[in-house]
Amino acid sequence: VRFELLGRDGGARLGKWVTPHGEVRTPALLPVIHPGQQVIPAREMHDKFGVQMVITNSYITWRNPALRERALKQTIRGLIDFPGPVMTDSSTFQMYFYGKELEVDNATIVSFQRDIGSTVGTILDIFATPDMTESEVGQAVDTTLHRAREAQPHKGEMGLALPVQGGTFPALRERCARAMAGMDAAMHPIGGVVPLMEQQRYADLVHVIAASQRGLPAGRPVHLFGAGHPLVFPIAALLGCDLFDSASYSKFAQDGRMILPDGTAILDELEELPCACPVCSATTARELRALPTSEREAQLARHNLHVSVAELRRVREAIRAGRLWELVEQRCRAHPALLDALRSLDAHAGWLERREPLSKPSALFYTGSETLARPDVQRLRARLLERYRSPCEAAMVVEHAPRPFGRTLGGKWAHARAHGVQLLVKTPFAAIPVELDEVYPVAQSHEPRLWDRDAGKGFTRFLDAMLAAHGWKLVTEEEVAALPAKEGPRLDDARVRATLDVQFGRGAAEALLRAPVRFRKSATTGRVRNVFSEGEHILSLRASDGYASLKLAGARRLHAELPPPRLRVVVDADSAPFQREGRNAFAKFVRAVDDELRPGDECLLVDDADRILACGRLALNGDEAASFRHGVAVDVREGVVSRGSADEDGEGLQPV
Ligand SMILES: [Zn+2]
């Protein structure tokens, strides 16, 4: 089994999980299948619902002599007739559910799962319930860890699922996860969360997932055990959960309940079916109610499964589009307990920020005051306070301006700058210097015209912090307007300078922009595309997010001026010759990554002795590069012995 990252948004990943029995694109739903009787046949799930992997119970199979014999003869995949990978669960959940010890031990059930050809088998872990004391849960964790070690010699070729337990105690969750991380495993379920979801303790669910993630290796799939309702898929995916299993589609059907993306409906209470799935499109609520019990249940189960798999398609598409946060914000307004979950993300801002890419393919929407806690916004604020530099002694605030700010405020900005006044635009995200108008998320964001109180208060607080950080005196628009006309600096110069400092940290603009500096602009948009200094092409500004793509000449300057580990990615000696030639750096050859670098950041590839090899764009953060065994860690743009790519040189550009 191997896991590779193909895309990302927030803490979520689009992954490719390759198993001996087929490939799974994550985040993915593994419907729970009963090994003996299936409401929806596993084959139909595969063929008609696009289900890539299912989970079934090895204990039920083991206990029933007929099923056991058939599973041993035809494998578990043959028994349930599923052509893709199949995960098996042990009896942990049955022990929790029926509250008793069962007659099977860990070594036996792991060996049995191996013998029936499970793609991934699960150890017999101890389910810690939310009412257990910390010391009881601690003991359960110790037993679970013991069983994880005990299972190793029995797993054979089968992938092992090593669950993280620890109840609602974050320290125990993290300890369990760290210990599991050191063992051989195909994936890590986060266990013991069903009672939290049943009691709608979604904020606790967020804390449990986050604590587990802090200890887990970034390079293995994480599975949220028993996450039944699609309402939790988006926020759990945002927290890095890659796999979900669910029996809810059939359990809800038994109770006459319909799963919807934003809640649950009771069939008996419906006049109309609020759904467009194939089942609901072909019938009415009245007809559905009139069906014989077993048929109605099967149809409701199909509806429930359609809604569940569709929500995961929506999640994957949102990750691709960089819109997962917006989806989470929408879904979490479906219930106050989910709003608690959304607000609880704030407690894990640090972990989330490390995974959050530098920029996204789509704009950031203000959907409510929770948006202000997003890593994108917090990162922008932090960088304006810590990295941005302005030569001014005073600042004035413009109430509102259409984006890009430079186009509408360019004249005002130049006039103010000529008198040492920095022009800031008031947005709920931050007080934004006009010259940063093209970088993500400044240009790529939308807010309502009518602000809520939190946005207003947040802006005032942030403005105060900006004034203090930059030593600015606040002046009014009228005061500045009264000042005489005077020639100001060029907005393009200030824009490039501010962008480089905000992107790479203070000192970067100075290191890169040695006079004479020349720009080449796009003939169509008039925006700066290529930057030359002392006759060398040192960088280009991307049209997509306004940030710089380094050329090797620029990378060499940063390398000379900024001490290690800044912007560095250290690669193995075996890999170094390939990067020198301009080839991508694979995760398994990365030795170290500057802790300040984030996915999507520009980086300098160096060897052990800090000799520069290449420059490129980072795909993984440091934790991920250390953990992933497959996939590219850095997309290399130019190596020291490569000629570099022609990329955006030439076409549509005119010298300035
Ligand atoms: Zn439906």
Boltz pocket constraint, residues with backbone or C-beta under 6 A from the ligand:
constraints:
  - pocket:
      binder: B
      contacts: [[A, 275], [A, 276], [A, 277], [A, 278], [A, 279], [A, 280], [A, 281], [A, 303], [A, 304], [A, 306]]
      max_distance: 6.0
